[in-house]
């Protein structure tokens, strides 16, 4: 058995057609491909594929073999890359973490600082929820992250970066979407989509806001992710409260509206592991004030900043 047999089999299985696999993926003649598949089946002593009216289907043995074939090719690729890396000069690495959507606002500024301090550093970017970023910092998987001030984060320290006002996320066709700002007494009559599982710090901020202004939110769902919360808003006709930066990632069927009156805010912080001795981390933390002062560096992010300022105290 040769590697090409595995590649050919995977291509046919994924395309569901000998013709399409030969033409689109492998750029070979279909008879040649059919012969290679037959040779593979003969060597294994098993039938892997069956011809059906709608194309090729995997047998039970074929489905099992497909998983192992993919794994085998992946391991070969990893081995090849590891061998190539031995011939390359070593570059220091640095891991940056962001909440999904925040990289649009802060990545360019962070990269500028890192490139100025260490031009040859190999930067990797990770986007995860705040609890997941905190865990990645604790595990040493990343060096620094822009996240929330998580309470279950042993060994981490946080530097304040900016306060973000919360906005109401509504279906674009919702009656309240016509308003420039949303009054608390209006939203308390609507169904509320929580994102507590993905953002426990945000949950606390929302609960404190509701208690302070004397409203009770009618929660009907708890989404696993912020994007899932927006999808539930669109599909159920309810609403959710999210930090203003999510305007960078809104799906077309929902809109963001500022809250009327005293606006709740949530802190965005720079988090890092206190045991991390990276010199580059220390330099980035030393310039954290510069990062906060410069803020967003592209037009879309600047428009978010402008909306951020207007959201506080904007009338109907």
Secondary structure, DSSP 8 states (H G I E B T S, - for coil): --HHHHHHHHHHHHHT-HHHIIIIII-S-HHHHHHHHHHHHHHHTS--EEEETTEEEE-HHHHHHHHHHHHHHHHHHHHHHHHHHTTS----EEEEEE-TTTHHHHHHHHHHHHHHH-TT-EEEEEE--HHHHHHHHHTTS-SEEEE---SS-TTEEEEEEEEEEEEEEEETTSGGGGSSEE-HHHHTTSEEEE-TTT-HHHHHHHHHHHHHHT---EEEEE-SSHHHHHHHHHHHS-EEEEEGGGGGG--TTEEEEEESSS--EEEEEEEEETT---HHHHHHHHTHHHHHHH---SHHHHHHHHHHHHHTT---
